[in-house]
């Protein structure tokens, strides 16, 4: 699934909801909202803030300490500098849905 598919599915859900004015939700405006949503998450992660979406998960920044590693091709010992990486930990609600759908799909 790509972003365009997500935009299309969101638009379909909006069109099915009788309480929402359809004229405000073009694919372009939905796409812009998604872009801004991810921009806010990225800006907060870079600033060192944790972003928690209850029932979905937590976006955070994890610091990896400096370590030695070996290049498998050259067998050369290399140092990897201390750095940070973005991480996502799924929330309990998200994990439950994933487990249940896996059980449904793999019933025998």
TORPA-4810 file (N, C-alpha, C, O; in nm, 3 decimals):
<nodes>
NODE_1_0.085_-0.117_0.000_0.000_0.000_0.000_0.089_0.123_0.000_0.188_0.130_0.073_X
NODE_2_0.054_0.220_-0.082_0.128_0.345_-0.088_0.039_0.458_-0.039_-0.080_0.438_-0.013_X
NODE_3_0.098_0.576_-0.026_0.025_0.691_0.027_-0.104_0.719_-0.051_-0.206_0.751_0.010_X
NODE_4_-0.100_0.709_-0.182_-0.219_0.736_-0.264_-0.333_0.640_-0.228_-0.449_0.680_-0.229_X
NODE_5_-0.300_0.515_-0.196_-0.402_0.419_-0.155_-0.464_0.458_-0.021_-0.585_0.446_-0.001_X
NODE_6_-0.379_0.505_0.071_-0.428_0.549_0.202_-0.520_0.669_0.185_-0.627_0.674_0.246_X
NODE_7_-0.479_0.764_0.103_-0.561_0.884_0.077_-0.697_0.842_0.022_-0.800_0.894_0.065_X
NODE_8_-0.698_0.751_-0.072_-0.822_0.704_-0.133_-0.912_0.636_-0.030_-1.033_0.659_-0.029_X
NODE_9_-0.854_0.553_0.057_-0.935_0.485_0.158_-0.992_0.584_0.260_-1.106_0.569_0.304_X
NODE_10_-0.912_0.684_0.298_-0.963_0.786_0.390_-1.077_0.862_0.325_-1.180_0.886_0.389_X
NODE_11_-1.061_0.899_0.199_-1.167_0.971_0.129_-1.295_0.887_0.122_-1.405_0.940_0.139_X
NODE_12_-1.282_0.759_0.096_-1.399_0.671_0.092_-1.470_0.665_0.227_-1.593_0.668_0.233_X
NODE_13_-1.393_0.658_0.336_-1.453_0.656_0.470_-1.525_0.787_0.498_-1.633_0.788_0.558_X
NODE_14_-1.466_0.899_0.455_-1.530_1.030_0.475_-1.660_1.036_0.397_-1.761_1.083_0.449_X
NODE_15_-1.660_0.989_0.274_-1.781_0.993_0.192_-1.892_0.905_0.247_-2.009_0.930_0.221_X
NODE_16_-1.856_0.802_0.324_-1.957_0.715_0.385_-2.016_0.774_0.512_-2.121_0.729_0.558_X
NODE_17_-1.951_0.875_0.568_-1.998_0.937_0.693_-2.094_1.050_0.660_-2.053_1.150_0.602_X
NODE_18_-2.223_1.037_0.696_-2.322_1.139_0.661_-2.306_1.270_0.738_-2.367_1.370_0.701_X
NODE_19_-2.227_1.272_0.844_-2.214_1.393_0.926_-2.103_1.486_0.880_-2.085_1.593_0.937_X
NODE_20_-2.027_1.446_0.776_-1.914_1.526_0.730_-1.945_1.588_0.594_-1.998_1.522_0.505_X
NODE_21_-1.910_1.717_0.579_-1.926_1.786_0.452_-1.820_1.735_0.354_-1.700_1.749_0.380_X
NODE_22_-1.862_1.677_0.244_-1.771_1.613_0.149_-1.685_1.713_0.073_-1.575_1.678_0.028_X
NODE_23_-1.731_1.836_0.057_-1.659_1.933_-0.025_-1.525_1.973_0.035_-1.438_2.023_-0.037_X
NODE_24_-1.505_1.951_0.164_-1.381_1.992_0.230_-1.271_1.887_0.220_-1.159_1.911_0.265_X
NODE_25_-1.300_1.772_0.161_-1.206_1.662_0.166_-1.171_1.607_0.028_-1.209_1.496_-0.008_X
NODE_26_-1.098_1.686_-0.047_-1.047_1.637_-0.175_-0.926_1.549_-0.147_-0.871_1.551_-0.037_X
NODE_27_-0.886_1.471_-0.246_-0.767_1.387_-0.226_-0.644_1.473_-0.197_-0.557_1.433_-0.120_X
NODE_28_-0.638_1.589_-0.259_-0.524_1.679_-0.237_-0.521_1.728_-0.093_-0.414_1.731_-0.032_X
NODE_29_-0.636_1.765_-0.037_-0.637_1.815_0.100_-0.608_1.703_0.200_-0.540_1.725_0.301_X
NODE_30_-0.658_1.583_0.173_-0.629_1.469_0.261_-0.479_1.438_0.256_-0.418_1.410_0.360_X
NODE_31_-0.420_1.442_0.137_-0.277_1.417_0.122_-0.195_1.521_0.199_-0.095_1.486_0.261_X
NODE_32_-0.238_1.646_0.195_-0.168_1.752_0.268_-0.177_1.729_0.419_-0.079_1.752_0.491_X
NODE_33_-0.292_1.685_0.467_-0.307_1.657_0.610_-0.213_1.544_0.652_-0.149_1.552_0.757_X
NODE_34_-0.204_1.440_0.570_-0.113_1.329_0.601_0.032_1.378_0.603_0.108_1.341_0.691_X
NODE_35_0.069_1.461_0.505_0.204_1.516_0.502_0.234_1.596_0.629_0.340_1.580_0.689_X
NODE_36_0.140_1.681_0.669_0.159_1.763_0.789_0.164_1.677_0.914_0.241_1.705_1.006_X
NODE_37_0.083_1.572_0.918_0.083_1.479_1.031_0.223_1.419_1.049_0.277_1.420_1.160_X
NODE_38_0.281_1.368_0.941_0.414_1.309_0.950_0.522_1.413_0.976_0.621_1.384_1.043_X
NODE_39_0.504_1.535_0.923_0.599_1.643_0.952_0.603_1.674_1.101_0.711_1.692_1.159_X
NODE_40_0.486_1.680_1.164_0.479_1.708_1.308_0.547_1.596_1.387_0.620_1.623_1.482_X
NODE_41_0.524_1.473_1.348_0.590_1.361_1.417_0.741_1.371_1.401_0.814_1.360_1.499_X
NODE_42_0.788_1.393_1.278_0.933_1.402_1.255_0.996_1.518_1.331_1.102_1.502_1.392_X
NODE_43_0.930_1.635_1.329_0.984_1.752_1.399_0.996_1.726_1.549_1.093_1.766_1.612_X
NODE_44_0.897_1.658_1.606_0.902_1.630_1.749_1.005_1.526_1.784_1.072_1.537_1.887_X
NODE_45_1.021_1.425_1.700_1.122_1.323_1.725_1.261_1.385_1.719_1.345_1.359_1.805_X
NODE_46_1.286_1.468_1.618_1.416_1.534_1.604_1.444_1.625_1.724_1.558_1.640_1.766_X
NODE_47_1.339_1.686_1.778_1.355_1.774_1.894_1.373_1.696_2.024_1.392_1.755_2.130_X
NODE_48_1.367_1.563_2.016_1.387_1.481_2.134_1.259_1.446_2.208_1.264_1.391_2.319_X
NODE_49_1.145_1.477_2.149_1.016_1.447_2.212_0.966_1.310_2.170_0.990_1.264_2.058_X
NODE_50_0.898_1.246_2.260_0.833_1.118_2.233_0.692_1.148_2.181_0.624_1.235_2.236_X
NODE_51_0.648_1.077_2.078_0.514_1.098_2.022_0.433_0.972_2.047_0.464_0.865_1.993_X
NODE_52_0.329_0.984_2.128_0.246_0.869_2.163_0.106_0.886_2.106_0.039_0.986_2.131_X
NODE_53_0.063_0.786_2.029_-0.073_0.782_1.975_-0.143_0.665_2.044_-0.123_0.550_2.007_X
NODE_54_-0.224_0.696_2.144_-0.288_0.591_2.225_-0.358_0.489_2.138_-0.432_0.523_2.046_X
NODE_55_-0.334_0.362_2.168_-0.397_0.254_2.095_-0.326_0.219_1.965_-0.353_0.116_1.905_X
NODE_56_-0.234_0.305_1.923_-0.160_0.278_1.799_-0.014_0.248_1.828_0.035_0.140_1.794_X
NODE_57_0.056_0.343_1.891_0.196_0.318_1.923_0.271_0.443_1.960_0.215_0.552_1.972_X
NODE_58_0.402_0.425_1.978_0.490_0.533_2.022_0.605_0.548_1.924_0.670_0.450_1.888_X
NODE_59_0.629_0.671_1.881_0.745_0.705_1.800_0.846_0.770_1.893_0.812_0.857_1.973_X
NODE_60_0.971_0.727_1.883_1.072_0.777_1.975_1.208_0.775_1.905_1.221_0.726_1.793_X
NODE_61_1.308_0.830_1.972_1.444_0.830_1.921_1.528_0.748_2.017_1.527_0.772_2.138_X
NODE_62_1.601_0.652_1.964_1.686_0.566_2.046_1.832_0.598_2.015_1.871_0.608_1.899_X
NODE_63_1.911_0.613_2.120_2.053_0.641_2.103_2.129_0.510_2.102_2.116_0.428_2.193_X
NODE_64_2.208_0.490_1.998_2.292_0.372_1.984_2.435_0.413_2.021_2.489_0.509_1.965_X
NODE_65_2.493_0.342_2.113_2.630_0.372_2.157_2.730_0.331_2.049_2.700_0.251_1.961_X
NODE_66_2.851_0.389_2.060_2.957_0.354_1.967_2.993_0.206_1.986_2.994_0.155_2.097_X
NODE_67_3.021_0.139_1.873_3.056_-0.003_1.882_3.154_-0.041_1.772_3.167_0.028_1.671_X
NODE_68_3.222_-0.151_1.797_3.312_-0.207_1.696_3.236_-0.314_1.619_3.155_-0.388_1.675_X
NODE_69_3.263_-0.320_1.491_3.202_-0.423_1.408_3.304_-0.467_1.304_3.406_-0.401_1.283_X
NODE_70_3.277_-0.578_1.240_3.369_-0.631_1.139_3.300_-0.632_1.004_3.189_-0.683_0.989_X
NODE_71_3.368_-0.575_0.905_3.320_-0.578_0.768_3.334_-0.722_0.719_3.447_-0.772_0.711_X
NODE_72_3.224_-0.792_0.686_3.233_-0.933_0.648_3.313_-0.959_0.521_3.369_-1.067_0.504_X
NODE_73_3.318_-0.861_0.431_3.393_-0.880_0.307_3.543_-0.868_0.330_3.620_-0.953_0.286_X
NODE_74_3.584_-0.761_0.398_3.728_-0.731_0.412_3.784_-0.777_0.545_3.906_-0.777_0.564_X
NODE_75_3.698_-0.817_0.637_3.738_-0.858_0.772_3.802_-0.743_0.851_3.867_-0.765_0.953_X
NODE_76_3.783_-0.622_0.802_3.838_-0.503_0.866_3.751_-0.464_0.986_3.629_-0.464_0.977_X
NODE_77_3.816_-0.432_1.097_3.744_-0.385_1.215_3.709_-0.238_1.194_3.794_-0.157_1.157_X
NODE_78_3.582_-0.206_1.216_3.534_-0.069_1.195_3.468_-0.019_1.322_3.413_-0.097_1.399_X
NODE_79_3.474_0.112_1.343_3.404_0.174_1.454_3.279_0.242_1.401_3.285_0.319_1.305_X
NODE_80_3.167_0.214_1.463_3.043_0.282_1.428_3.020_0.386_1.537_3.010_0.353_1.655_X
NODE_81_3.012_0.511_1.496_2.996_0.623_1.590_2.864_0.614_1.665_2.769_0.548_1.621_X
NODE_82_2.859_0.680_1.779_2.735_0.693_1.854_2.636_0.771_1.767_2.671_0.874_1.710_X
NODE_83_2.513_0.721_1.757_2.413_0.786_1.671_2.273_0.755_1.724_2.255_0.673_1.814_X
NODE_84_2.177_0.823_1.667_2.039_0.799_1.707_1.960_0.743_1.589_1.989_0.772_1.473_X
NODE_85_1.858_0.663_1.622_1.772_0.605_1.519_1.627_0.621_1.563_1.596_0.609_1.682_X
NODE_86_1.537_0.649_1.470_1.396_0.656_1.506_1.342_0.514_1.528_1.379_0.421_1.457_X
NODE_87_1.255_0.500_1.628_1.194_0.371_1.656_1.043_0.387_1.670_0.993_0.493_1.705_X
NODE_88_0.972_0.278_1.642_0.827_0.273_1.661_0.797_0.148_1.742_0.842_0.038_1.708_X
NODE_89_0.721_0.166_1.850_0.675_0.053_1.930_0.523_0.051_1.922_0.457_0.146_1.965_X
NODE_90_0.467_-0.056_1.869_0.320_-0.063_1.857_0.255_-0.067_1.995_0.308_-0.127_2.089_X
NODE_91_0.140_-0.002_2.004_0.064_-0.002_2.128_-0.013_-0.132_2.147_-0.024_-0.213_2.055_X
NODE_92_-0.066_-0.150_2.267_-0.137_-0.273_2.300_-0.257_-0.297_2.209_-0.282_-0.410_2.167_X
NODE_93_-0.333_-0.191_2.179_-0.450_-0.205_2.091_-0.411_-0.251_1.951_-0.477_-0.337_1.892_X
NODE_94_-0.304_-0.194_1.900_-0.254_-0.231_1.767_-0.204_-0.375_1.766_-0.231_-0.450_1.672_X
NODE_95_-0.132_-0.414_1.871_-0.083_-0.552_1.881_-0.199_-0.651_1.887_-0.194_-0.756_1.824_X
NODE_96_-0.303_-0.616_1.963_-0.419_-0.706_1.976_-0.487_-0.728_1.842_-0.522_-0.840_1.807_X
NODE_97_-0.506_-0.620_1.769_-0.570_-0.631_1.637_-0.485_-0.717_1.544_-0.538_-0.801_1.471_X
NODE_98_-0.352_-0.697_1.547_-0.263_-0.776_1.461_-0.269_-0.924_1.498_-0.273_-1.010_1.410_X
NODE_99_-0.269_-0.954_1.628_-0.275_-1.094_1.672_-0.405_-1.160_1.629_-0.405_-1.272_1.578_X
NODE_100_-0.516_-1.090_1.650_-0.647_-1.146_1.616_-0.661_-1.167_1.466_-0.713_-1.270_1.423_X
NODE_101_-0.614_-1.071_1.386_-0.626_-1.090_1.241_-0.536_-1.203_1.194_-0.572_-1.275_1.100_X
NODE_102_-0.420_-1.222_1.258_-0.332_-1.333_1.223_-0.401_-1.465_1.252_-0.393_-1.559_1.173_X
NODE_103_-0.470_-1.474_1.367_-0.542_-1.596_1.403_-0.652_-1.625_1.302_-0.670_-1.740_1.262_X
NODE_104_-0.725_-1.522_1.260_-0.833_-1.539_1.162_-0.780_-1.587_1.028_-0.837_-1.676_0.966_X
NODE_105_-0.671_-1.528_0.984_-0.614_-1.562_0.854_-0.559_-1.704_0.855_-0.568_-1.774_0.754_X
NODE_106_-0.503_-1.747_0.967_-0.437_-1.878_0.973_-0.520_-1.988_1.042_-0.464_-2.084_1.094_X
NODE_107_-0.651_-1.972_1.040_-0.738_-2.077_1.094_-0.730_-2.200_1.005_-0.723_-2.189_0.882_X
NODE_108_-0.731_-2.315_1.068_-0.732_-2.438_0.989_-0.833_-2.534_1.043_-0.850_-2.644_0.989_X
</nodes>
